[in-house]
């Protein structure tokens, strides 16, 4: 992130009210955590642990916001069932949305006028091959029981898709873009035909092509 005035970005960062942020920007649970660490703000949407204690630091989801408005984030694709290689992509999508909400609440005063440009980089690290799928799990069904009907439709489409295409399998690491970085600025957003405003910039910063994994079969027209 390159702000037009770095000190303004730092001032916005310093005055961020974390208590208000976690109360109003996200669905609060006991496992959510938002804290200052040095010159950054760290948000974790639930701690991963074992009965023996906390796991290594790299085995957790996190959003890190730096004082200039830059951000790093990680979303883990986890499946504890060794007999089923599928990964439900609905949880990563919800985690990404919580990152977006927290970042917006902390740094919203930086956009759009105080942003010069941002560089964006995405990568997918595959440690074990997996099958991406999309469906609403028990947690989502508790919030909206109507999703059960959507699940049935999606599973039907997935079955039809696999009869023709087979089961989608992700076996390679990848990065987007292949070379260089994306530049997000006023000119680029207008070239994409979108309005240069807070919502558009945040959407472009947090959009990920990898989160579409598992949704391709259910998007195919009848």
C-alpha positions as CSV (number, residue, x, y, z in Angstrom):
1,X,0.0,0.0,0.0
2,X,1.3,3.4,-0.9
3,X,-0.7,6.3,0.6
4,X,-0.5,9.8,-0.8
5,X,0.6,10.9,2.7
6,X,2.1,8.2,4.9
7,X,1.7,10.2,8.1
8,X,-2.0,10.4,7.5
9,X,-2.2,6.7,7.1
10,X,-0.2,6.2,10.3
11,X,-2.5,8.6,12.2
12,X,-5.6,6.6,11.0
13,X,-3.9,3.4,12.1
14,X,-2.9,4.7,15.5
15,X,-6.4,5.9,16.4
16,X,-8.1,2.7,15.5
17,X,-10.5,1.6,18.3
18,X,-10.0,-2.2,18.5
19,X,-12.7,-2.8,21.0
20,X,-15.2,-1.0,18.8
21,X,-13.9,-2.7,15.7
22,X,-14.4,-6.2,17.0
23,X,-17.8,-5.3,18.4
24,X,-19.2,-3.7,15.3
25,X,-17.2,-5.0,12.3
26,X,-17.5,-8.7,12.8
27,X,-19.7,-11.4,14.3
28,X,-18.1,-11.8,17.7
29,X,-17.2,-15.1,19.2
30,X,-14.9,-16.0,22.1
31,X,-12.3,-17.3,19.6
32,X,-11.9,-14.1,17.7
33,X,-8.9,-12.1,18.5
34,X,-7.8,-8.5,17.6
35,X,-4.6,-7.1,19.1
36,X,-1.8,-4.7,18.4
37,X,1.6,-6.3,17.9
38,X,4.4,-3.8,17.4
39,X,3.5,-1.6,14.4
40,X,0.7,-3.9,13.2
41,X,-2.8,-5.0,14.1
42,X,-3.5,-8.7,14.0
43,X,-6.9,-10.3,13.6
44,X,-7.4,-14.0,14.0
45,X,-10.9,-15.4,13.3
46,X,-10.6,-18.2,15.8
47,X,-7.6,-19.9,17.3
48,X,-6.5,-23.4,16.2
49,X,-5.3,-25.5,19.1
50,X,-5.0,-29.0,20.4
51,X,-5.6,-30.4,24.0
52,X,-1.9,-30.0,24.5
53,X,-2.0,-26.2,23.7
54,X,-1.5,-23.8,20.9
55,X,-0.2,-25.0,17.5
56,X,2.8,-23.5,15.7
57,X,2.2,-19.9,14.5
58,X,2.0,-20.9,10.8
59,X,-1.0,-23.1,11.4
60,X,-3.5,-20.3,11.8
61,X,-5.6,-17.9,9.8
62,X,-4.7,-14.3,10.2
63,X,-5.0,-10.7,8.9
64,X,-2.2,-8.3,9.6
65,X,-2.7,-4.6,9.1
66,X,0.5,-2.5,9.0
67,X,0.7,1.2,9.9
68,X,0.8,2.4,6.3
69,X,-2.4,0.5,5.4
70,X,-0.6,-2.5,3.9
71,X,-2.0,-5.9,4.8
72,X,-1.1,-9.6,4.7
73,X,-3.5,-12.4,5.2
74,X,-3.6,-16.2,5.3
75,X,-6.6,-18.5,4.9
76,X,-5.9,-22.2,5.6
77,X,-7.8,-25.0,3.7
78,X,-8.3,-27.6,6.4
79,X,-9.8,-31.1,6.4
80,X,-9.3,-33.3,9.4
81,X,-10.8,-36.4,7.7
82,X,-7.9,-38.4,6.1
83,X,-10.4,-40.5,4.1
84,X,-12.1,-37.5,2.4
85,X,-9.9,-35.2,0.3
86,X,-12.6,-32.6,-0.2
87,X,-12.3,-29.0,1.2
88,X,-15.4,-27.0,1.8
89,X,-14.7,-23.5,0.3
90,X,-17.6,-21.8,2.1
91,X,-15.5,-21.3,5.3
92,X,-12.6,-19.6,3.5
93,X,-15.1,-17.3,1.9
94,X,-16.6,-16.3,5.3
95,X,-13.1,-15.8,6.7
96,X,-12.2,-13.6,3.8
97,X,-15.3,-11.5,4.4
98,X,-14.4,-11.0,8.1
99,X,-10.9,-9.8,7.0
100,X,-12.5,-7.4,4.7
101,X,-14.8,-6.0,7.4
102,X,-12.0,-5.6,10.0
103,X,-9.7,-3.9,7.5
104,X,-12.4,-1.6,6.3
105,X,-13.3,-0.6,9.8
106,X,-9.7,0.2,10.8
107,X,-8.5,1.9,7.6
108,X,-11.6,3.3,5.9
109,X,-10.5,6.9,6.2
110,X,-7.6,6.2,3.9
111,X,-9.9,5.6,0.9
112,X,-10.4,6.8,-1.7
113,X,-8.6,10.2,-1.7
114,X,-5.6,9.3,0.5
115,X,-4.5,6.3,-1.6
116,X,-1.9,6.6,-4.2
117,X,-1.8,3.0,-5.3
118,X,-1.6,-0.6,-4.0
119,X,0.3,-3.6,-5.2
120,X,-1.5,-6.9,-4.9
121,X,-0.2,-10.5,-4.9
122,X,-1.9,-13.8,-4.4
123,X,-0.6,-17.3,-4.0
124,X,-1.9,-20.8,-3.4
125,X,0.3,-23.3,-1.6
126,X,-0.7,-26.9,-2.0
127,X,0.8,-29.3,0.6
128,X,-1.6,-32.1,-0.2
129,X,-3.8,-32.5,-3.2
130,X,-7.5,-31.8,-2.6
131,X,-11.0,-31.6,-4.1
132,X,-12.6,-28.2,-3.7
133,X,-16.3,-28.2,-3.1
134,X,-18.9,-25.7,-1.9
135,X,-21.8,-26.3,0.4
136,X,-23.3,-24.8,3.5
137,X,-22.1,-26.7,6.6
138,X,-23.9,-27.1,10.0
139,X,-22.8,-23.7,11.2
140,X,-24.3,-21.9,8.2
141,X,-27.5,-24.0,8.4
142,X,-28.0,-22.9,12.0
143,X,-28.0,-19.3,10.9
144,X,-30.2,-19.9,7.9
145,X,-32.1,-23.3,7.6
146,X,-33.2,-22.2,4.1
147,X,-29.7,-23.0,2.9
148,X,-30.5,-26.8,3.2
149,X,-32.6,-26.4,0.0
150,X,-29.7,-24.7,-1.7
151,X,-27.4,-27.5,-0.6
152,X,-29.6,-30.1,-2.3
153,X,-29.5,-28.1,-5.6
154,X,-25.7,-27.7,-5.5
155,X,-25.1,-31.4,-4.7
156,X,-27.3,-32.3,-7.7
157,X,-25.4,-30.0,-10.0
158,X,-22.1,-31.3,-8.6
159,X,-23.1,-34.9,-9.3
160,X,-24.1,-34.0,-12.9
161,X,-20.9,-32.1,-13.4
162,X,-18.7,-35.0,-12.2
163,X,-20.4,-37.4,-14.6
164,X,-18.9,-35.4,-17.4
165,X,-15.8,-33.7,-16.0
166,X,-14.8,-36.1,-13.2
167,X,-13.8,-34.8,-9.8
168,X,-11.9,-31.6,-9.7
169,X,-8.5,-32.1,-8.1
170,X,-6.0,-29.4,-7.2
171,X,-2.5,-30.8,-7.3
172,X,-0.2,-27.8,-8.1
173,X,0.9,-24.6,-6.4
174,X,0.1,-21.4,-8.2
175,X,0.4,-17.7,-7.9
176,X,-1.6,-14.8,-9.4
177,X,-0.3,-13.1,-11.4
178,X,2.3,-15.4,-13.0
179,X,4.7,-12.5,-13.3
180,X,4.8,-9.1,-11.6
181,X,2.1,-7.6,-9.3
182,X,-1.3,-6.1,-9.8
183,X,-1.4,-2.4,-9.4
184,X,-4.7,-1.0,-8.0
185,X,-5.1,2.7,-8.4
186,X,-7.7,5.2,-9.7
187,X,-6.7,4.7,-13.3
188,X,-6.9,0.9,-13.2
189,X,-10.2,0.9,-11.4
190,X,-11.7,3.3,-14.0
191,X,-10.3,1.1,-16.8
192,X,-12.2,-1.8,-15.3
193,X,-15.4,0.4,-15.6
194,X,-15.9,0.8,-11.9
195,X,-16.4,3.9,-9.7
196,X,-13.3,4.9,-7.7
197,X,-14.7,4.7,-4.1
198,X,-14.2,3.0,-0.8
199,X,-16.3,-0.1,-1.6
200,X,-14.7,-0.7,-5.0
201,X,-11.1,-0.4,-3.8
202,X,-11.7,-2.7,-0.8
203,X,-13.5,-5.2,-3.1
204,X,-10.5,-5.2,-5.5
205,X,-7.9,-5.5,-2.6
206,X,-9.6,-8.5,-1.1
207,X,-10.9,-10.3,-4.2
208,X,-9.3,-13.7,-4.7
209,X,-9.6,-15.9,-7.7
210,X,-8.7,-18.9,-5.6
211,X,-11.9,-18.6,-3.5
212,X,-13.8,-19.6,-6.7
213,X,-12.5,-23.1,-6.4
214,X,-15.4,-25.6,-5.9
215,X,-18.0,-23.2,-7.2
216,X,-17.5,-23.8,-10.9
217,X,-19.7,-26.9,-11.0
218,X,-22.7,-25.3,-9.3
219,X,-22.5,-22.2,-11.6
220,X,-22.9,-24.2,-14.8
221,X,-26.2,-23.5,-16.5
222,X,-28.8,-26.2,-16.9
